[in-house]
Amino acid sequence: MFKSSIFLKGVIIITSILSSAGTVFAQTEDAIVAKKNSLKVNPTSFFVSTFALSYERYLSQGTTLQLTGGMMAASQDSDYNGTYYNGNTYVTSNNTDKAYGGLAEVMLKFYFLKGQSVMSGLYAAPYFRYCKNNFEIHTQSTNGTVIPVSFKYNIESFDGGGVFGFQWVIRNAFVMDMFVGGGLKISNNTAPAFYNKDDRTFWILEAQDYTGITPKAGLRLGFVF
């Protein structure tokens, strides 16, 4: 009788431990599903002097909303710095060309092959993007004498389209988002007529003033919370 009592107590204790472990495991699985936010940066945008930060929020089964904001900043000494004769006296110029601006993008992501997390798997996503970059340029004009010319202009663009991508949540902490696609872009350039495109100071940044079909691809890295 005594041995039976000890055996029953042992069974009850082991059952309780296994039940508790199952509850903890279930809570852990719930925690994986429950992380519905992420913050990501786009390292590929650094090549165009832009810092872009994306916030993604889980909305409902298989659907998330992603908002992206970015800031662009670049500067360099003008190619036309130096000492020149303006017809009356010698003048020394020491100017800095500048580029600065920002972007905003909204993307609605639909996960059609989902991973373990609610924010992982293969997805398709339409997007809309607005961008405005400003430029301060220093150049010169020659008409018998050298005349310094300084002007400001901007490139404003709207584009929309769609991408396909794969997002992977790693160890319920980190996230990697790869995507490729494209859309239609419309741009407006306010540069003066005398500004030669072949002499652009910030070539990559200033070459984004085209209108037409544009590709879209990239990589975002961040974390979920």
ZIUR-V694415 format. One record per pair of residues at least 6 apart in sequence whose C-alpha atoms are under 8 Angstrom apart, sorted by sequence separation. I is the first residue (numbers start at 1). J is the second residue. D is the distance in Angstrom with one decimal. If there is no record, write none. Layout:
BEGIN
i,j,d
I,J,D
I,J,D
END
This chain:
BEGIN
i,j,d
45,51,6.4
58,64,4.3
59,65,6.8
84,90,5.4
85,91,6.2
114,120,5.8
115,121,4.6
140,146,6.6
141,147,5.1
169,175,4.4
170,176,7.8
200,206,6.9
45,52,6.8
57,64,5.4
58,65,6.6
83,90,6.5
84,91,5.5
114,121,4.2
140,147,5.4
141,148,6.3
168,175,5.6
169,176,6.6
43,51,8.0
56,64,6.6
57,65,5.3
83,91,5.4
84,92,6.5
111,119,7.9
113,121,5.4
114,122,6.4
140,148,4.3
141,149,6.7
167,175,7.0
168,176,5.2
42,51,7.4
56,65,5.6
57,66,6.4
83,92,4.1
111,120,7.5
112,121,7.5
113,122,5.1
139,148,6.1
140,149,4.9
167,176,5.6
168,177,6.4
41,51,7.6
42,52,5.7
56,66,4.1
82,92,5.4
83,93,6.4
111,121,6.3
112,122,6.1
113,123,7.0
138,148,7.3
139,149,5.1
140,150,7.9
167,177,4.3
41,52,5.8
42,53,6.8
55,66,5.6
56,67,6.4
81,92,7.4
82,93,5.4
111,122,5.6
112,123,5.7
138,149,5.8
139,150,6.2
166,177,5.9
167,178,6.3
41,53,4.7
54,66,6.6
55,67,5.3
81,93,5.0
82,94,6.8
111,123,4.1
112,124,7.7
138,150,4.4
165,177,7.1
166,178,5.4
40,53,5.8
41,54,6.2
54,67,5.6
55,68,6.4
80,93,7.8
81,94,5.2
110,123,5.2
111,124,6.6
137,150,5.8
138,151,6.7
165,178,5.4
166,179,6.4
39,53,7.1
40,54,5.0
54,68,4.2
81,95,6.4
109,123,6.3
110,124,5.4
136,150,7.4
137,151,5.6
165,179,3.9
39,54,5.7
40,55,6.6
53,68,5.6
54,69,6.6
109,124,5.9
110,125,6.1
136,151,6.0
137,152,6.3
164,179,5.6
165,180,6.3
39,55,4.8
52,68,6.7
53,69,5.6
78,94,7.5
109,125,4.4
136,152,4.6
163,179,6.3
164,180,5.6
38,55,5.8
39,56,6.6
52,69,5.7
53,70,6.2
77,94,7.6
78,95,5.6
108,125,5.4
109,126,7.2
135,152,5.6
136,153,6.9
163,180,5.3
164,181,6.1
37,55,7.3
38,56,5.2
52,70,4.0
77,95,6.1
78,96,5.3
107,125,6.3
108,126,5.9
134,152,7.3
135,153,5.5
163,181,4.0
37,56,5.6
38,57,6.8
51,70,5.4
52,71,6.6
77,96,4.4
78,97,5.5
107,126,5.9
108,127,6.7
134,153,5.9
135,154,5.9
162,181,5.9
163,182,6.4
37,57,4.7
50,70,6.5
51,71,5.4
76,96,5.6
77,97,6.0
107,127,4.3
134,154,4.3
161,181,7.8
162,182,5.9
189,209,6.2
36,57,5.8
37,58,6.4
50,71,5.5
51,72,6.5
75,96,6.7
76,97,5.4
106,127,5.7
107,128,6.7
133,154,5.5
134,155,6.5
161,182,5.7
162,183,6.3
188,209,6.6
36,58,4.9
50,72,4.2
75,97,5.5
76,98,6.8
105,127,7.0
106,128,5.6
132,154,6.9
133,155,5.3
160,182,8.0
161,183,3.8
187,209,5.4
49,72,5.6
50,73,6.7
75,98,4.4
105,128,5.7
106,129,6.6
132,155,5.7
133,156,6.5
160,183,5.4
161,184,6.3
187,210,5.9
48,72,7.8
49,73,6.0
74,98,5.9
75,99,6.1
105,129,4.3
132,156,4.4
159,183,6.7
160,184,5.7
186,210,7.0
187,211,5.5
49,74,6.3
73,98,7.7
74,99,5.1
104,129,5.8
105,130,6.4
131,156,5.8
132,157,6.4
159,184,5.4
160,185,6.8
185,210,7.5
186,211,4.5
73,99,5.6
74,100,6.4
103,129,7.2
104,130,5.4
130,156,7.8
131,157,5.3
159,185,4.1
185,211,5.3
186,212,6.5
72,99,7.4
73,100,4.3
103,130,5.6
104,131,6.5
130,157,5.9
131,158,6.6
158,185,5.7
159,186,6.2
184,211,7.7
185,212,5.3
72,100,5.1
73,101,6.8
103,131,4.2
130,158,4.8
157,185,6.9
158,186,5.3
184,212,5.5
185,213,6.1
71,100,7.5
72,101,5.0
102,131,5.9
103,132,6.5
129,158,5.8
130,159,6.7
157,186,5.5
158,187,6.5
184,213,4.6
185,214,6.3
71,101,5.9
72,102,5.7
101,131,7.7
102,132,5.8
128,158,7.6
129,159,5.3
157,187,4.1
183,213,5.7
184,214,5.9
71,102,4.3
101,132,5.6
102,133,6.4
128,159,5.9
129,160,6.1
156,187,5.6
157,188,6.3
182,213,7.3
183,214,5.5
70,102,5.3
71,103,6.6
101,133,4.1
128,160,4.3
155,187,6.8
156,188,5.3
182,214,5.6
183,215,6.6
69,102,7.4
70,103,5.0
100,133,5.7
101,134,5.7
127,160,5.5
128,161,6.8
155,188,5.7
156,189,6.7
182,215,4.1
183,216,7.6
69,103,5.7
70,104,6.6
99,133,7.0
100,134,5.3
126,160,7.5
127,161,5.6
155,189,4.6
181,215,6.0
182,216,4.6
68,103,7.9
69,104,4.6
99,134,5.7
100,135,6.6
126,161,5.6
127,162,5.7
154,189,6.1
155,190,6.6
180,215,7.8
181,216,5.0
182,217,7.7
68,104,5.7
69,105,6.5
99,135,4.5
126,162,4.1
127,163,7.9
153,189,7.6
154,190,5.7
180,216,5.7
181,217,6.2
67,104,7.6
68,105,5.0
98,135,5.7
99,136,6.5
125,162,5.4
126,163,6.5
153,190,5.4
154,191,7.0
179,216,8.0
180,217,4.1
67,105,5.8
68,106,6.4
97,135,7.6
98,136,5.1
124,162,7.3
125,163,5.4
153,191,5.2
179,217,5.5
180,218,6.7
67,106,4.8
97,136,5.6
98,137,6.8
124,163,5.8
125,164,6.4
152,191,7.6
153,192,7.8
178,217,7.7
179,218,5.7
66,106,5.9
67,107,6.5
97,137,5.0
124,164,4.6
178,218,6.0
179,219,6.6
65,106,7.5
66,107,5.1
96,137,7.9
97,138,6.2
123,164,5.8
124,165,6.5
178,219,4.6
65,107,6.0
66,108,6.2
96,138,7.5
122,164,7.5
123,165,5.4
177,219,5.7
178,220,6.5
65,108,4.8
66,109,7.4
95,138,6.8
122,165,5.8
123,166,6.2
176,219,7.3
177,220,4.9
64,108,6.0
65,109,6.2
122,166,4.5
123,167,7.8
176,220,5.9
177,221,6.4
63,108,7.3
64,109,5.2
121,166,5.5
122,167,6.6
176,221,4.8
63,109,5.7
64,110,6.8
120,166,7.4
121,167,5.3
175,221,5.8
176,222,6.7
63,110,4.8
120,167,4.9
121,168,6.3
174,221,7.7
175,222,5.2
62,110,5.7
63,111,6.3
119,167,7.3
120,168,5.1
174,222,5.8
175,223,5.1
62,111,4.9
119,168,8.0
120,169,5.9
174,223,4.1
175,224,6.6
62,112,7.0
119,169,7.3
173,223,5.5
174,224,6.0
155,206,7.7
173,224,5.4
62,114,7.3
117,169,6.8
157,209,7.4
172,224,7.1
173,225,7.3
115,168,7.7
155,208,7.9
156,209,7.7
163,216,7.4
155,209,6.2
64,119,7.5
117,172,7.7
169,224,7.7
62,118,6.8
61,118,7.6
62,119,7.7
80,138,7.2
87,145,5.9
78,137,7.7
80,139,5.8
86,145,5.5
87,146,7.9
58,118,7.4
78,138,6.2
79,139,7.5
80,140,6.9
85,145,6.9
86,146,5.5
58,119,7.0
72,133,7.6
78,139,7.4
85,146,6.6
86,147,6.3
84,146,6.8
137,201,7.5
35,117,7.8
36,118,7.2
33,116,7.4
35,118,7.7
36,119,7.1
32,116,7.7
33,117,5.3
34,118,7.8
32,117,6.0
33,118,5.7
99,202,7.7
97,201,7.6
78,201,8.0
40,175,7.7
38,175,7.8
32,172,6.1
48,204,6.9
48,205,6.5
44,218,6.4
44,219,6.7
42,218,7.3
43,219,7.0
42,219,5.9
43,220,6.7
42,220,4.5
43,221,7.7
41,220,5.4
42,221,6.6
40,220,5.7
41,221,5.5
40,221,5.0
41,222,6.2
40,222,4.0
39,222,5.5
40,223,6.6
38,222,7.0
39,223,5.7
38,223,5.6
39,224,6.6
38,224,4.1
37,224,5.6
38,225,6.0
36,224,7.4
37,225,5.3
35,224,6.5
36,225,6.7
35,225,5.3
END
